[in-house]
Amino acid sequence: MKQIEDIYNKFHKQIFGYFYHLTYNSDLASELTQETFYQVIISIPRFKGNSKLSTWIYSIARNTYLKKIKKESKYLLTEEKDLHNLIPPDKTNDPEFILEQQEDKQKIKQVFSRLSENYASILILRDKNGLSYKEISQITGMSDSSVKVTLFRARQKFKELYSQDKGGE
């Protein structure tokens, strides 16, 4: 049981962050994190070590999220939560700058909510969590080259939607 506790302590914040950036709902992110680690506990005897432990856990997390989406048949992004970490925190006291930054955060959140789960997930895994193409391919079941192409397309789609929301600026 100590092994499970060590795994949980090492990865729960990363998995919670992954879910939070997919849902922007801390209660739901907690629920999905708990479900993921429940699945880890019951599946650990089947872990063969063919991939990194973190990759295996992210695979379980992604599958948990996909099951939740399928069950609820809608995207789980909400409008109430603020977007942390995608834009660096403001370090000035300029109210105009602060307002512009808050508006940008909201636009990023709105654009992110319009991306497909596949695009959003790959962007989070690569750009937020810093996983390698190989790790993402193991998590998603895609080839390394497909991950690279999908990541490129996801970034392009994000830029396109963001530009549209900013009025083509």
Summary of the structure (lengths in Angstrom):
residues: 169
radius of gyration: 17.2
end to end distance: 54.9
largest distance: 55.3
contacts: 455
relative contact order: 0.11
helix: 74%
strand: 0%
